[in-house]
Amino acid sequence: MVRDFTLMLQDKNGNKINSKEYLENALELQKGSSDAIENKNKIRRHLKHFFQERDCELMVRPTER
């Protein structure tokens, strides 16, 4: 997973988490039954199925010098 902003590694309660926990939280199914939510959850299920071993590494944001 690649993000293009400064990431705060916190759970929904504000507790510090590591990058792998962030990824697993991002892959949790959303509640609801709209088409948009169903489509997002379908992608999450596929990612979890096809990538059963997952990890996430943080990358340092490049700077201009």
trRosetta pair geometry for C-beta under 8 A, 3 or more apart (Angstrom, degrees):
i j d omega theta_ij theta_ji phi_ij phi_ji
1 23 5.8 173 13 -114 135 97
1 26 6.6 80 -117 84 168 160
1 56 5.8 -17 40 -120 103 115
2 59 7.7 -2 -130 18 88 134
3 7 5.6 89 80 -67 148 119
6 61 6.9 -47 -85 -40 79 146
7 22 7.3 54 168 -155 133 160
7 58 7.3 -139 57 -123 130 106
9 16 6.2 45 106 -157 93 69
9 17 5.3 -132 165 68 89 69
9 18 6.7 14 179 -126 141 14
9 19 6.6 -69 -112 -74 133 55
9 21 7.8 91 -172 69 102 103
9 22 5.6 -84 -131 -61 85 128
10 13 8.0 -132 167 71 94 47
10 14 5.3 -15 -178 -144 131 34
10 15 6.4 140 -156 66 76 32
10 16 6.2 -48 -100 -95 68 38
10 17 6.4 129 -130 12 16 92
11 14 7.2 -47 66 21 66 18
11 15 5.0 -3 33 56 108 89
11 17 5.1 95 -47 -36 87 129
11 21 7.3 -59 -73 143 101 122
11 25 6.5 -164 -123 -97 80 153
12 25 7.8 -180 -28 -160 91 134
17 21 3.9 -117 180 92 114 134
17 22 5.8 146 105 -56 119 73
17 25 7.2 58 125 -20 169 137
18 21 5.1 97 53 10 68 103
18 22 7.2 -119 105 -9 38 90
19 22 5.3 -48 -150 30 36 118
19 23 6.6 39 152 -20 65 100
19 55 7.9 52 105 174 105 68
19 56 4.2 -141 149 100 98 98
19 57 6.2 90 118 -111 160 17
19 58 5.2 -141 -83 -40 140 89
20 23 5.7 -50 -153 33 35 112
20 24 6.5 33 151 -16 66 105
20 54 7.4 139 -147 111 88 84
20 55 5.6 -43 -100 -138 105 61
20 56 5.4 168 -89 33 44 90
21 24 5.7 -54 -146 39 34 111
21 25 6.2 38 153 -21 66 105
22 25 5.8 -56 -150 36 29 112
22 26 6.4 29 152 -20 64 107
22 56 6.2 -106 70 85 98 155
23 26 5.6 -56 -150 35 31 112
23 27 6.5 21 154 -13 65 109
23 54 6.0 -155 131 143 139 122
23 55 7.4 133 30 -180 161 17
23 56 3.8 172 -44 -32 130 136
24 27 5.8 -61 -148 40 33 108
24 28 7.2 56 149 -45 62 86
24 54 7.4 145 -74 86 77 131
25 28 5.8 -29 -161 -6 39 116
27 44 5.1 148 -160 -154 65 98
27 47 6.1 -125 -125 91 117 125
27 48 5.7 130 172 -66 132 103
27 54 7.7 61 -25 99 158 176
28 44 7.4 -46 77 -169 14 148
29 41 4.7 47 -141 -132 92 108
29 44 5.9 175 -88 92 63 146
29 45 7.4 32 -86 -59 108 88
30 37 5.1 -119 92 -149 120 101
30 40 6.1 21 16 94 129 127
30 41 6.0 -124 37 -67 80 99
31 37 7.7 -41 99 -168 24 146
32 37 4.2 158 85 -38 111 176
33 37 6.7 -44 -47 71 4 129
33 38 6.8 32 -162 -55 45 105
34 37 4.8 92 55 10 82 101
34 38 6.9 -146 93 -5 41 89
35 38 5.6 -56 -145 39 31 113
35 39 6.2 32 156 -21 66 106
36 39 5.9 -55 -149 35 28 110
36 40 6.5 25 154 -15 63 107
37 40 5.8 -55 -147 39 33 110
37 41 6.1 30 155 -17 67 109
38 41 5.8 -57 -144 40 29 110
38 42 6.3 37 153 -28 63 103
39 42 5.6 -48 -149 28 31 116
39 43 6.9 31 152 -16 61 101
40 43 5.8 -54 -156 34 34 111
40 44 6.5 35 147 -18 66 106
41 44 5.3 -51 -146 37 38 115
41 45 6.3 41 153 -22 68 102
42 45 5.8 -51 -149 34 30 111
42 46 6.5 30 152 -17 63 105
43 46 5.7 -55 -149 37 32 111
43 47 6.3 33 154 -19 66 106
44 47 5.8 -54 -147 36 30 111
44 48 6.3 26 156 -15 64 108
45 48 5.9 -59 -148 40 29 109
45 49 6.1 28 154 -20 65 110
46 49 5.6 -57 -143 38 30 110
46 50 6.0 8 168 -2 69 113
47 50 6.5 -63 -134 47 23 95
47 51 5.7 -27 -180 34 63 113
47 54 8.0 55 154 -92 95 138
48 51 7.0 -69 -117 63 16 75
48 52 7.3 56 170 -99 54 54
48 54 7.9 -59 -116 -31 56 140
49 52 7.3 -14 -171 -66 22 84
51 54 5.2 76 136 -79 108 95
